[in-house]
Amino acid sequence: MEGVASGDVAPRSSRALVGGVAAAVASVHLLKGLVRVPAEPGAGLAVVVACLLLVAVQLRHVEPGLRRAVPAAPPVAWTLTELAVGWLAVVPLGVSIGLLCLPAASLLLERRRTPLFLLGGAAALTEAARSGSARAVVDLMLILVIGAAMLYAVTTLALLATRVHAARLTLAASAVTAERLRIAAGLQAGLAEGLREVRGLALRKDPAVLDALIATARRTLAATRATAAELRSLSLAPEAASARALLASAGIAADLRIGHSEPLGPAGTVLATVLREAVTAVVRVGDARRCEIVTGERAGRVVLRVVSDGVPTAALGAEVLDGLADRVRSVGGSLTAGLEPDGRFAVEAEVAATPAPAALADPPELRTVLGLYVLVLGTFCVKAVLFVPVPLLGLGVPCLLLLCGLQVRFATRDAARPARLLLLGSAALAFLPLPWFGRNWIGAVGILAGALLFALPPRAGLALAVAAAVAGGLITGGLIPGGTVGGGAAGGGGAVPGLFAAVDVLISCVVVHGVLRLVRLVRQLQRAGAGLARAAVVTERLRAARDLHDLLGHGLTAILLKAELARRLSASDADRSRAELRDIVRLAERGESELRTVVDAAPRLSFAAELASAAAVLEAAAITVELDDGPVPEAAGAVLSVVLREAVTNLLRHSSARHTRIATSLDGDSVRLEVENDGVPDGVSAPGSGIGGLTVRLAAIGGTLSAGPDDGWYVLRAEVPRD
């Protein structure tokens, strides 16, 4: 039952529980009908058919297929059918009025109060005419009430589980929409204003404003990077992807094991910095061949470990991470670095985890059902007290209240594994008084069996529940020495009353288990839906951060380059300087447009336009560009446009290249993009978050990305599916 969030498992599980409870309620009557078949074949078979028909009709409340099978039948027709079948079984065939709990449950679900009261009155009069005993009338009416209430409860819970399960995607979509609007508001208030100011200054075509334009562009670019970093702070995924790419480029095998829950909150930014610096140290220093990156949670804290087998790295000790420990301590965390017992070098950071989300409030329907369950337990108490001998009432009533109190705890506290002592206490309360407290005390054994089936692992719970039913039947039937139940079982001691007592235990077991399991299922579905919404928000923030970096970072870098070029040319070549300002206007307008696309789910870019823009920016930076542009399908081009932007941005920021080659080609079902430059920096620098984000993005569509030195050049190679 743990996998409640996948497919149609939850609705099918809840419908199966309703069917099981309905079948359990009808089973004792069906069994009695089968017992009648040898002596009264017609009457016995009629009872069996009536029981099966009532169970089938009851399932219409949770099985859409049954309602579609007779599309023209109005709800009242179904109700009349149930009432007719129930009364035909009770009056002419002599079945117990307890069978009427099935149509009574339907009346409750359909809120038909007047027919429900009429049914109850008619049932009481019928039993009074049959038995002439007020105690028997009260006893059977309580059976009717308990059965109808439990069927109503499990059906309501099943419908609620189906509704919560169906609403989880809507909840996630609503959370994403709200987050997208929040992000859009922040971007419009900050970055959009900077781009408008850049465009306005460039439109003046006055060299005197170039200093102000450059300052504004730098400020806006810094704000873009800061905003992207803040949006990424909820997750370690981008930095983990960057670390894997960096290790792979250095020929180091990466073992990445993620064991923490997201979102991380502020801890994400700190841990991302630790991960970046630790992995960079592994690559730059030493001869490591393998590196482990492990995250987990421990005592309310998130733990990050980076362990490598490069012995020279260990010689650096904690000096490699100077300043980083202070940053970790500033957020209440700790950082250690040193040799492990096996000789490997480990860096471990620990910060406080994001507080767990507040417990979700139970839906109104669930609170109603829990209240109804408490009422049913109270009704059981009254029913049991009817047959407790008067001298034992002083002991029987406290035992009942304690047993029912334990059941309320199981239901309301959602305990998956209650303390074993509580179950042992329930067992003592159910079995020890059984030989003396009257025939209705067998219901306590049924309640215990239901709790066992719910609280224990499936096999152990089922075995113990069956054992409890068998033991209860043996004690009730007097088949265990000294086990004659006070007040008598139906017809006194013997095998047949013992069998029916065991069936009663199993019925109560199924009903109690159905209610408790459905309560737990609804709560699991609520938590799963909330978790899905949180995950969707994290994904949306990562997407926005990635698009901010990929779309705006390149454009603002290009604006800075062109503004600085225009300033240098303003004295010697005024026409060229004004041409650069016109390009800045165009880039700023495109930036404003792209800023709006950040709040869209899937910005679509033209690869041809992106390639032309990249070539123009590189040439403005005095870099010779060689293009080898093969055909690129539109779908692949939208993704490769973003990769090209990141490659050009990194080239301008991190290299001293004088020559660049950009090539695209088709290779079977894949499209390949290669961006090479001759400006390989000294040493190996860690890929930025952009490379990590692109690695994640390409992996999601079945693509690959690699970046690193190759024969004196730095090569970024991306490959994506053709369609």
C-alpha positions, -999 to +999 in steps of 0.1 A: +000+000+000+030+023+001+031+029-036+000+050-035+011+075-060+016+053-090-010+045-116-045+035-105-033+015-074-049+037-048-084+038-063-083+000-070-071-007-034-098+014-019-125-002-041-112-036-031-115-027+006-151-016+001-159-048-017-142-068+011-162-050+038-195-054+020-188-091+014-178-096+050-210-080+063-231-103+040-209-134+046-226-147+078-260-145+061-246-162+030-231-189+051-264-195+068-280-197+034-255-224+023-262-243+055-300-243+046-294-256+011-294-294+020-328-291+038-344-263+019-327-260-015-349-233-029-348-210+002-311-216+008-302-207-028-325-177-027-307-164+004-273-169-013-284-151-045-299-122-024-266-118-005-245-118-036-269-093-054-268-069-024-230-069-024-229-063-061-254-035-060-236-019-030-204-017-051-220+007-076-211+036-052-173+030-059-173+011-092-180+034-122-183+003-145-213-009-126-231+024-131-222+025-168-236-011-172-271+002-167-269+038-178-306+044-179-312+034-143-317+064-120-303+062-085-337+056-070-340+025-091-308+011-075-321+019-040-355+003-046-338-028-059-317-031-028-346-025-005-368-051-024-341-078-023-333-071+013-369-073+025-376-104+004-347-121+021-357-109+056-395-115+056-403-145+034-369-163+038-364-155+075-329-139+072-317-118+101-325-081+098-287-074+100-287-080+062-306-047+058-274-028+067-264-029+030-295-010+017-293+012+049-257+022+040-269+032+005-296+053+020-270+070+042-247+076+012-276+091-008-288+111+021-323+097+020-332+102+056-370+095+056-367+061+039-338+053+063-359+060+094-388+040+079-364+011+072-352+012+108-387+013+122-399-016+100-368-036+110-374-031+147-411-041+144-401-072+124-376-084+150-400-076+178-427-098+161-401-126+156-385-127+190-407-109+215-376-100+234-366-063+239-330-073+244-329-092+211-345-063+193-319-038+207-291-062+199-301-067+163-308-031+157-273-023+170-259-048+145-279-030+118-265+004+129-229-008+131-230-026+097-246+004+079-223+029+096-192+009+087-202+004+051-210+041+049-175+049+064-155+027+041-174+038+010-169+075+019-132+069+025-128+051-008-145+079-027-123+104-008-092+084-016-101+083-053-107+121-053-075+129-035-056+106-058-071+123-089-065+158-076-028+153-070-017+164-105-041+194-103-026+203-069+009+201-084-001+222-115-016+248-092+016+250-071+037+254-103+014+282-116+016+300-083+054+297-082+056+308-119+036+339-111+058+346-080+090+342-101+075+364-128+067+392-104+103+391-090+118+392-124+097+420-137+106+441-106+143+435-110+157+423-143+131+438-166+138+472-152+175+468-159+170+457-195+146+486-201+172+510-188+199+495-211+176+497-241+167+533-233+204+544-229+213+526-262+185+543-281+200+577-273+231+567-295+252+590-274+287+579-265+285+599-233+260+573-219+282+543-225+297+543-190+262+543-175+250+517-199+280+494-191+273+498-153+237+490-158+244+460-179+269+447-153+244+452-125+217+435-144+239+406-153+250+402-117+213+403-106+205+376-132+232+353-119+221+360-083+185+353-091+194+321-109+215+310-079+187+317-055+162+297-076+187+268-077+192+269-040+163+244-033+182+216-050+216+200-053+207+184-086+224+211-109+257+211-089+257+173-087+254+171-125+282+196-129+304+176-105+297+144-125+306+162-158+338+177-143+349+143-129+342+126-162+362+152-181+392+145-159+388+107-163+377+101-127+349+076-121+320+092-102+298+074-078+268+096-070+243+086-043+215+110-033+198+102-001+183+135+011+149+150+006+142+182-013+136+211-012+167+221+007+161+258+012+192+279+021+212+247+029+212+240-008+233+270-017+259+262+010+261+225+001+263+233-036+294+255-029+310+228-008+304+202-035+318+225-062+350+233-043+356+198-031+352+182-065+374+210-081+401+202-055+399+165-064+404+172-101+431+199-097+453+181-072+462+145-069+458+113-089+423+102-079+407+076-100+374+074-082+352+099-063+321+092-042+295+119-037+270+109-011+241+129+005+218+118+033+199+130+063+209+124+099+192+137+131+175+166+113+205+176+093+216+172+057+250+155+053+272+158+022+303+136+018+329+138-010+354+110-008+383+104-032+411+079-035+437+105-046+465+103-019+482+136-028+449+153-023+450+143+013+483+161+018+465+194+013+443+186+043+417+212+052+437+240+036+420+232+003+388+244+018+400+275+036+371+299+041+345+273+032+343+260+068+335+296+080+307+299+055+293+265+066+295+275+103+278+308+095+246+289+087+249+267+118+266+238+101+300+221+103+327+210+078+355+185+083+382+173+059+408+146+064+419+110+058+395+081+063+407+049+080+410+033+045+433+060+034+409+080+012+404+117+016+369+128+027+352+162+029+320+162+050+296+191+054+266+190+076+238+217+078+204+219+093+177+203+071+147+223+060+120+219+086+095+192+077+062+206+063+034+211+087+011+181+091-018+182+068-052+187+082-077+158+077-104+165+051-139+171+065-150+137+052-122+119+071-130+137+103-166+127+099-157+091+094-133+091+124-161+105+145-185+079+131-159+052+139-158+064+175-196+063+176-196+027+163-171+017+189-195+032+215-224+013+200-203-019+202-198-012+239-236-009+244-241-041+224-215-060+245-229-047+278-263-062+269-250-097+276-225-091+303-238-106+335-248-079+360-223-089+387-195-084+362-206-050+348-182-032+371-153-050+354-168-053+319-174-015+313-138-004+321-124-032+299-147-021+270-137+016+274-100+007+275-102-015+244-121+011+224-097+038+236-068+018+221-087+015+188-094+052+187-056+058+191-049+034+162-073+053+139-066+089+148-028+088+152-022+069+120+001+045+137+016+021+112+035+001+139+019+007+173+038-005+203+036-043+207+027-038+244-005-020+233-014-050+211-007-074+239-030-053+261-057-054+235-054-092+233-057-096+270-088-074+271-104-094+242-096-130+253-094-131+291-130-120+298-145-140+268-156-171+288-176-149+313-187-117+296-213-130+272-217-139+236-213-103+223-178-101+237-167-120+206-168-086+188-138-075+210-118-104+194-128-091+160-117-056+168-083-070+180-080-091+148-086-060+127-059-040+147-034-069+142-040-070+105-035-033+103-006-028+127+016-058+118+034-068+086+009-085+062+018-121+067+022-119+105-010-098+108-030-122+087-017-153+105-025-138+139-059-125+129-069-160+117-055-175+149-076-150+169-107-159+150-101-197+155-094-192+192-125-171+196-146-196+179-132-225+200-138-206+233-173-195+223-183-230+211-171-245+244-146-266+225-118-254+248-122-267+284-138-241+306-147-220+276-185-219+279-196-183+272-219-168+296-252-160+281-248-186+255-239-184+219-265-188+193-280-220+203-255-228+230-221-245+228-209-267+200-191-267+167-217-248+146-220-218+171-182-218+173-179-216+135-203-187+134-184-170+162-152-174+142-170-159+112-182-130+133-146-124+144-134-123+107-163-100+098-153-075+125-117-080+115-123-070+079-145-041+088-120-026+114-091-033+090-109-016+061-116+015+081-081+018+095-065+010+062-086+035+043-079+062+069-042+056+064-045+054+026-062+088+025-035+104+047-008+088+025-024+102-006-025+136+010+012+135+018+020+121-016+001+149-033+018+176-011+052+160-018+044+160-056+035+197-054+067+205-035+088+185-061+070+203-089+078+237-074+115+227-071+115+216-107+098+248-118+124+269-099+152+249-115+137+254-149+134+291-144+170+293-130+183+273-160+164+295-185+175+327-168+211+315-171+208+302-206+186+329-222+196+361-204+232+353-194+244+351-230+225+382-241+237+404-212+273+392-218+269+402-255+255+436-245+286+442-222+310+432-249+293+454-275+291+484-251+328+481-243+336+479-280+314+509-287+332+529-260+366+520-275+354+529-310+336+561-300+366+583-306+380+566-337+350+552-356+317+569-346+297+550-373+308+516-360+302+527-325+266+537-334+262+503-351+272+486-319+246+507-300+219+496-325+229+460-319+226+466-281+191+479-286+182+447-305+198+425-279+180+444-251+147+440-268+154+403-273+163+400-236+131+416-226+112+391-248+132+362-234+126+373-199+089+368-205+096+333-218+112+323-185+077+320-170+066+299-199+070+261-197+090+256-229+107+285-247+112+277-284+144+291-299+155+292-335+189+275-339+198+294-371+191+327-354+210+316-323+240+305-345+241+339-363+239+358-330+267+337-315+290+343-345+283+380-343+291+382-306+323+362-310+335+383-339+328+414-318+352+400-292+379+396-320+375+358-321+377+341-355+347+319-360+346+289-383+310+276-390+303+241-402+265+242-399+246+212-411+208+209-410+192+209-376+156+198-371+134+223-352+128+202-321+165+194-316+174+230-325+154+244-296+175+224-272+209+229-290+202+267-291+204+268-253+236+246-254+252+270-279+244+300-257+260+283-227+291+273-247+296+309-261+290+325-227+316+302-210+340+308-239+338+346-234+340+344-196+366+317-190+390+314-220+415+334-240+404+319-273+413+334-306+397+308-328+364+289-324+348+262-345+310+255-343+298+224-361+264+207-363+258+173-379+232+145-382+243+111-370+215+086-375+187+094-351+209+120-333+219+156-338+254+166-327+267+201-318+304+207-312+319+240-300+357+240-299+381+268-290+419+272-286+417+291-254+422+262-229+429+278-195+457+266-173+445+237-152+410+224-152+382+247-139+349+234-127+320+236-151+295+262-140+259+256-130+250+261-166+268+230-177+252+211-149+218+223-158+223+215-194+235+180-185+203+174-166+182+189-194+198+168-221+196+136-200+159+142-195+153+138-233+179+111-238+208+133-248+244+136-236+268+165-229+305+164-224+330+192-220+368+193-215+403+196-230+410+177-262+444+179-279+451+215-269+415+227-276+385+229-253+356+209-267+320+210-257+300+182-274+262+178-271+241+151-287+203+150-287+176+129-303+166+141-338+129+144-329 
